[in-house]
Amino acid sequence: MKLPQLGRNLRDSRKRRFPGDNLARFAIRIGVSRATLQKMEQGDLSVSMEKYYQAGKLLGLEREFEQLLRLPRSLFDD
């Protein structure tokens, strides 16, 4: 399964936050191979979510990442 938008968001955020980094350099920052980062930027979920989280954390997006799959509270919740 692939989530292309997730991969595009990762690539765009990487380029904005670390404009001088190529794939290999950013991959080292998050502790993955260049090939794995390429898969991540394609939205390939064969890569563990932990690696996506590490990338998000480095990009300053851990709070947003932690909000994934969280339902908003409604007035009717206890």
Summary of the structure (lengths in Angstrom):
residues: 78
radius of gyration: 14.1
end to end distance: 35.7
largest distance: 48.4
contacts: 175
relative contact order: 0.16
helix: 58%
strand: 3%
